[in-house]
Every structure is written in structure tokens, then in C-alpha cells.
Amino acid sequence: MRPTIGQYPATRFRRLRKSDALRRLSQENALSVNDLIWPLFVREGENVSEPVTSMPGVQRLSVDLIVKAAEEAAELGIPAICLFPYTDPDNRTDDCAEAWNPDNIANRAIRAVKAAVPHMALMTDVALDPYNANGHDGLVQDGIILNDETVEALVKMTLAQADAGADIIGPSDMMDGRIGAMRLALEMSGHKDVAILSYAAKYASAFYGPFRDAVGAGSRLVGDKNTYQMNPANADEAMRLIERDLTEGADMVMVKPGLPYLDICRRAKDTFGAPTYAYQVSGEYAMIMAAAANGWIDGEKIMLESLMAFRRAGCDGVLTYFAPRVARILQGKA
Ligand SMILES: NCc1[nH]cc(CCC(=O)O)c1CC(=O)O
């Protein structure tokens, strides 16, 4: 679309900025509570809320408190939460077997949340890092991240989560061929209505640091994730990955991190028109919180502006640790 513009003074853009009413009337995009997915960290215990130091305002919660958080999200109208496990050190092994244990902490939390708030969409994380002795998203042999063996493990993990009641499977691992394998396994096992939100364009990013603290994978990580996550210099490759995942049976696709990759969001939406999500990741959250705590920025305004940027870039929704805070503001409950 080529914009039509007249010449000054026939055209004065300030006319439509004159009042709040005119600004609202001519606003192109909107942020709503329907656009939010709230990531939560679950851990063992009862009535435990353990702060994540590098993510002020974020805690690892025991299952009973995860249920409370899910109820709070439902009351605020947030359509979905996403669960990430903090696994006990004893359950982090080289074979990652805890990942597909039907009674692991993530699957117990899924069951508890679905029992308490059945109408809330529950998204899960499929990747081996919270269960891996070496912090990687895949099985490791002689320093190599094994692709096909990892995909088999991810399929087992997916089925355990679907059995527990997951609505949206979120593969964050970046192995090749996992979407097709998961989709086939879900079809064959009677889980044909379980959605897949693929972390399709996930970059090897330093913005994930605080998250790795939260799930306890950072200190264990041997080496880096550059052989499976994307090179931040690439954009065409992201389009090919998104097309590949949609073709293999993903219902929704994600770009991650968020704000530094808005060009990828816009291109993805324009190219495929598929349900497109961004993950405003832990490092983005931590930067805003830290600068706000220092009084250097207005944290609330920057939170709202950054989330609106995702909508402007074509995203249908955002995974954000700000979800309950922004929902309260949008619902007039702040
Ligand atoms: N499977 C790993 C995973 N799943 C979600 C995040 C990052 C989320 C965030 O930073 O908020 C990561 C980190 C990584 O890839 O190392």
C-alpha cells in the first residue's frame, strides 16, 4: 500500500494528534489482554515462592502457588500461561529421562492447573535443558548435540505433556524435524487437537541469561547453543525455518527474542500470515526492570510501549513476564 499524502498546508498531520479523542480514533494498533501469554516457573515444594534474582518480580513457584497464579491470570482475562520447570539437581541427567516422566514437576503442574482453571490455555515447554546435566536443549555425545535422538526424546516429552492436559506444545529446542515428528505422534495418540506453537525463529541470544538462572541451566551449560539456535545475523533463514515448521504442522510460530528482532516478526507476518508470536525474553525484562529500579526510565510506560511495538510489528500475541502487570493496567485494575 502506497500512502496518499497531500502537500502542506492541505496536509497537517498534527490535526489528528490534537486531542486524545482524535488520537484514539486514528490509532492503528491496540494492545489487549487477549494478546498475552504469561510464562511461569514451577518448582518442587509446598507454598514456596523463591525469587529469581536476575528477574525482579518473578519467582519460582511450587505447584499450589502456580495454581493460584493461573487463577489470577484467568481472573485478569489472560488467555494463556506457559510453564517452565526448575528441576531438582538429582533429576538432571545425561539421558534427560525426567523430561518424559509423567509425574515430573511440569506434568504435575499441568494437571493441577487444568483441574483448577480448565478454560485457560496451557502452554508447555519442550526442550531438554531443564533436565540435562549439561544445560543443553538436546542430548549430547562427545560434545555434539545429537539431532535425531533428541527428536525422539522430545516426542516422548510431548506425549507426556499432552496426556497431562497441555493445550499448546511449545518446542523451544531448535532441532530439525521435531515439529513433524511431534505432530505425527500427537495425531497417532488421539491428541489431534493439541496445538503446537513452534519456537521457529529462535536465535542464539545473550538475552536468555536470566531465564537460564531461573531454570537452573545457566551454570551447567557447557559451551554455547550456536549449533542449533540461529545466528543473530540471519533473516532469510528465519523465513525458511518458519515455512518449514508450518509445513510440518505447527499451528502458530514464534520469533525469539522480541524487541531486537521486530524485523523478523514483521517479515514473518507479511510472508505467511500465520498466527505469529514474539517472546519478550528474560533479558529484555531484566533490562527494563533494572533501569526502572534505578529511576532511569519510566518502567510502566516502557513496558506498554514495548508491548505495543510487537502488535505494530504484526504479532498476534506476546509471551511476557509483564503479563499480569499489563493486564491489570488494561483492565483498569492497576
Ligand atoms: N529451551 C530453552 C529456553 N526456553 C526459553 C528460553 C528463554 C526464555 C527467556 O529468556 O525468557 C530458553 C533459553 C535458552 O534457549 O537457552
The ligand as a MOL file (V3000), in Angstrom:
LIG
                    3D

  0  0  0     0  0            999 V3000
M  V30 BEGIN CTAB
M  V30 COUNTS 16 16 0 0 0
M  V30 BEGIN ATOM
M  V30 1 N 14.7890 -24.2970 25.9640 0
M  V30 2 C 15.4220 -23.2270 26.4880 0
M  V30 3 C 14.6590 -21.9550 26.6000 0
M  V30 4 N 13.3070 -21.8280 26.5780 0
M  V30 5 C 13.0020 -20.4870 26.7530 0
M  V30 6 C 14.2140 -19.7950 26.8760 0
M  V30 7 C 14.4420 -18.3310 27.1000 0
M  V30 8 C 13.3180 -17.5350 27.6700 0
M  V30 9 C 13.7450 -16.2440 28.2620 0
M  V30 10 O 14.9240 -15.8330 28.1910 0
M  V30 11 O 12.8760 -15.5810 28.8400 0
M  V30 12 C 15.2560 -20.7140 26.7780 0
M  V30 13 C 16.6810 -20.3560 26.9310 0
M  V30 14 C 17.6670 -20.9090 26.0120 0
M  V30 15 O 17.3730 -21.2520 24.8690 0
M  V30 16 O 18.8100 -21.0190 26.4370 0
M  V30 END ATOM
M  V30 BEGIN BOND
M  V30 1 1 1 2
M  V30 2 1 2 3
M  V30 3 1 3 4
M  V30 4 2 3 12
M  V30 5 1 4 5
M  V30 6 2 5 6
M  V30 7 1 6 7
M  V30 8 1 6 12
M  V30 9 1 7 8
M  V30 10 1 8 9
M  V30 11 2 9 10
M  V30 12 1 9 11
M  V30 13 1 12 13
M  V30 14 1 13 14
M  V30 15 2 14 15
M  V30 16 1 14 16
M  V30 END BOND
M  V30 END CTAB
M  END
